[in-house]
Amino acid sequence: MPYEAPTHTVERSLRATTGARIIAGVDEVGRGAWAGPVTVCAAVTGLRRPPAGLTDSKLLTLKRRTRIAVELEDWVTSHALGHASPEEIDDLGMTAALRLAAVRALDALPVRPDAVILDGKHDYLGGPWRVRTVIKGDQSCVAVAAASVLAKVRRDKMMAELGAEHAHFGFADNAGYPSPVHRAALAEWGPTPHHRLSWAYLDALPRWRHLKKARNGADGGVPEIEGQLGFDF
């Protein structure tokens, strides 16, 4: 399926209007999953030509995404990942958990960015970072697209490793998102230590409903419907 390749337009704009030289693209994966962490990647790319085929990770096949991720490891100027655990998501709410993971990623970069391009329309990062939000930035901005692919591949690998401990749940295939296998395993076995216990899926599981934690909505977090439908899968 044809798509428009991402460009450095936003990066160039930030350089021209703010004087920023080190610009990190930031994207997340795992926001709507039922199990596993939410993972954020911060990638600094400069203005070089990106690997062929780079785009939003969700538009790539597994084979192409894996190949491009290998190329990106050597191509990006620097990158780092941050994670927020299921327990942190339950305790803090999704918006705060996203910020925690993003700050962990940005703090792990070897040099602090002058500006951040954040995928989406909501700035969940905030000060002291200088943030530019871009809707569908993972399709239009090179640095965000790179972060999207690196975050997706790394988190999928983590979930596959967790799947070895919990074979019934199919984490290697569904990455902790809703799927028929995942739903059936939850009904039979109940949530694992890697599940988010404030998510709405527990409402449909009478045997395990007593395990549900009250969800923290005070931070204006992501609506619970995303935990039901599994966006970003």
C-alpha positions as CSV (number, residue, x, y, z in Angstrom):
1,M,0.0,0.0,0.0
2,P,1.6,3.4,-1.0
3,Y,2.3,6.0,1.6
4,E,4.0,9.3,1.8
5,A,7.5,9.1,3.3
6,P,8.2,11.1,6.4
7,T,10.3,14.2,6.0
8,H,12.4,16.6,8.1
9,T,10.0,19.5,7.7
10,V,9.1,19.8,11.4
11,E,12.7,19.4,12.5
12,R,13.7,22.2,10.0
13,S,10.9,24.4,11.3
14,L,12.0,24.0,14.9
15,R,15.6,24.8,14.0
16,A,14.5,27.9,12.2
17,T,12.1,29.2,14.7
18,T,13.6,28.2,18.0
19,G,17.3,27.7,17.3
20,A,17.1,24.0,18.4
21,R,19.8,21.8,17.1
22,I,19.3,18.5,18.9
23,I,15.7,17.4,18.3
24,A,14.2,14.2,19.6
25,G,11.3,12.4,18.0
26,V,9.1,10.7,20.7
27,D,6.5,8.0,20.2
28,E,4.9,5.3,22.3
29,V,3.6,1.8,22.0
30,G,1.4,-0.3,24.3
31,R,-1.0,2.4,25.5
32,G,-4.1,0.3,24.7
33,A,-2.7,-3.1,25.7
34,W,-4.2,-5.2,28.5
35,A,-0.8,-6.5,29.6
36,G,2.8,-5.3,29.6
37,P,4.4,-1.9,29.9
38,V,3.8,1.2,27.9
39,T,7.1,1.9,26.1
40,V,8.3,5.2,24.8
41,C,11.3,5.8,22.5
42,A,13.2,9.0,22.0
43,A,15.2,9.1,18.8
44,V,17.6,11.8,17.5
45,T,18.2,11.6,13.8
46,G,19.7,14.8,12.5
47,L,18.7,15.7,8.9
48,R,20.2,12.7,7.0
49,R,18.2,10.6,4.5
50,P,16.4,7.9,6.5
51,P,16.4,4.1,5.7
52,A,14.2,3.3,2.7
53,G,10.6,2.4,3.7
54,L,10.6,4.2,7.1
55,T,7.1,5.1,8.3
56,D,4.8,4.6,11.2
57,S,5.4,1.1,12.6
58,K,1.8,0.1,12.4
59,L,1.9,0.5,8.6
60,L,4.8,-2.0,8.2
61,T,4.7,-5.7,8.1
62,L,6.6,-7.6,10.8
63,K,9.4,-8.5,8.4
64,R,9.8,-4.9,7.1
65,R,9.5,-3.4,10.6
66,T,12.2,-5.8,11.9
67,R,14.5,-5.1,9.0
68,I,14.1,-1.3,9.3
69,A,14.7,-1.4,13.1
70,V,18.1,-3.1,12.5
71,E,19.0,-0.4,10.1
72,L,17.8,2.3,12.5
73,E,20.0,1.0,15.3
74,D,23.1,2.1,13.4
75,W,21.5,5.0,11.5
76,V,20.1,7.2,14.3
77,T,22.4,9.7,16.0
78,S,21.1,8.3,19.3
79,H,18.0,6.7,20.9
80,A,16.8,5.5,24.2
81,L,13.7,3.8,25.5
82,G,11.7,4.2,28.7
83,H,9.0,2.0,30.2
84,A,6.2,2.4,32.7
85,S,5.1,-0.9,34.3
86,P,1.6,-2.2,34.6
87,E,1.7,-1.3,38.3
88,E,2.8,2.3,37.5
89,I,0.0,2.6,34.9
90,D,-2.6,1.4,37.5
91,D,-1.2,3.6,40.3
92,L,-0.6,6.8,38.3
93,G,-3.1,6.7,35.4
94,M,-2.1,6.5,31.8
95,T,-1.1,10.2,31.1
96,A,1.3,10.2,34.1
97,A,2.6,6.8,33.1
98,L,3.3,8.0,29.6
99,R,5.1,11.1,30.9
100,L,7.2,8.9,33.3
101,A,8.2,6.6,30.4
102,A,9.0,9.5,28.1
103,V,11.1,11.3,30.7
104,R,13.0,8.0,31.3
105,A,13.7,7.7,27.6
106,L,14.8,11.4,27.2
107,D,16.9,11.3,30.3
108,A,18.7,8.2,29.0
109,L,19.8,10.0,25.8
110,P,23.5,10.9,25.9
111,V,22.8,14.6,25.2
112,R,19.7,16.5,26.3
113,P,17.5,17.5,23.4
114,D,16.8,21.2,22.7
115,A,13.3,20.3,21.5
116,V,10.9,17.3,21.3
117,I,8.5,16.3,18.6
118,L,5.7,14.4,20.2
119,D,3.4,12.2,18.2
120,G,-0.3,13.1,18.6
121,K,-2.3,16.2,19.6
122,H,-1.9,16.0,23.4
123,D,1.3,17.1,25.1
124,Y,1.6,14.5,27.9
125,L,5.2,15.5,28.5
126,G,5.0,19.2,29.4
127,G,7.7,21.4,30.9
128,P,10.6,21.8,31.2
129,W,10.7,20.2,27.7
130,R,10.1,22.3,24.6
131,V,7.5,20.2,22.9
132,R,5.9,20.4,19.4
133,T,3.0,18.0,19.0
134,V,2.3,16.6,15.5
135,I,-0.8,14.6,14.7
136,K,0.3,11.5,12.8
137,G,3.9,12.5,13.4
138,D,4.9,8.9,13.1
139,Q,3.9,9.1,9.4
140,S,5.2,12.6,8.6
141,C,8.3,13.2,10.8
142,V,11.5,11.2,10.3
143,A,12.5,11.3,14.0
144,V,9.1,10.3,15.2
145,A,8.8,7.5,12.7
146,A,12.2,6.1,13.8
147,A,11.0,6.2,17.4
148,S,7.8,4.5,16.4
149,V,9.6,1.5,14.8
150,L,12.2,1.2,17.5
151,A,9.6,1.3,20.3
152,K,7.4,-1.2,18.6
153,V,10.1,-3.8,17.8
154,R,11.6,-3.5,21.3
155,R,8.3,-3.9,23.1
156,D,7.1,-6.8,20.9
157,K,10.4,-8.6,21.8
158,M,9.8,-8.0,25.5
159,M,6.2,-9.3,25.2
160,A,7.4,-12.4,23.4
161,E,9.8,-13.1,26.2
162,L,7.0,-12.7,28.7
163,G,5.0,-15.1,26.6
164,A,7.4,-17.9,27.2
165,E,6.3,-17.8,30.9
166,H,2.6,-17.5,30.0
167,A,2.1,-19.6,26.9
168,H,-1.7,-19.7,27.1
169,F,-1.9,-15.9,26.5
170,G,-0.2,-15.7,23.1
171,F,1.8,-12.6,24.0
172,A,4.3,-13.4,21.2
173,D,1.5,-12.8,18.7
174,N,-0.8,-10.2,20.4
175,A,1.9,-8.2,22.4
176,G,-0.6,-8.0,25.3
177,Y,-3.4,-6.5,23.2
178,P,-6.9,-8.0,23.0
179,S,-7.2,-11.1,20.8
180,P,-9.4,-14.2,20.9
181,V,-6.5,-16.3,22.4
182,H,-5.8,-13.6,25.0
183,R,-9.5,-13.3,26.0
184,A,-9.9,-17.0,26.4
185,A,-6.8,-17.3,28.5
186,L,-7.9,-14.5,30.8
187,A,-11.3,-16.2,31.3
188,E,-9.7,-19.5,32.2
189,W,-6.5,-18.5,34.0
190,G,-7.1,-14.9,35.2
191,P,-4.6,-12.0,34.8
192,T,-0.9,-12.6,35.1
193,P,1.5,-10.4,37.1
194,H,2.0,-8.5,33.8
195,H,-1.6,-7.4,33.4
196,R,-3.0,-4.0,34.1
197,L,-5.6,-4.4,36.8
198,S,-7.4,-1.1,36.3
199,W,-8.4,-1.9,32.8
200,A,-12.1,-2.5,31.8
201,Y,-11.6,-6.0,30.5
202,L,-11.9,-7.3,34.1
203,D,-15.5,-6.1,34.1
204,A,-16.4,-8.9,31.7
205,L,-14.6,-11.6,33.7
206,P,-16.9,-12.5,36.7
207,R,-14.4,-15.0,38.1
208,W,-11.6,-12.3,38.3
209,R,-13.6,-9.1,38.7
210,H,-12.6,-8.9,42.3
211,L,-9.0,-8.2,41.3
212,K,-9.8,-5.0,39.6
213,K,-8.1,-1.9,40.9
214,A,-9.8,1.6,41.0
215,R,-8.4,3.5,38.0
216,N,-6.7,6.8,38.6
217,G,-8.5,9.3,36.4
218,A,-7.3,12.4,38.2
219,D,-4.6,13.1,35.7
220,G,-6.8,13.3,32.7
221,G,-5.6,10.0,31.4
222,V,-6.4,8.1,28.3
223,P,-10.0,7.1,28.2
224,E,-10.6,3.5,29.4
225,I,-12.2,2.6,26.0
226,E,-8.7,2.3,24.6
227,G,-7.9,-0.4,27.0
228,Q,-10.9,-2.3,25.7
229,L,-10.3,-1.9,22.0
230,G,-6.5,-2.1,22.0
231,F,-5.5,0.9,19.9
232,D,-1.9,1.0,18.4
233,F,-1.8,-2.7,17.9
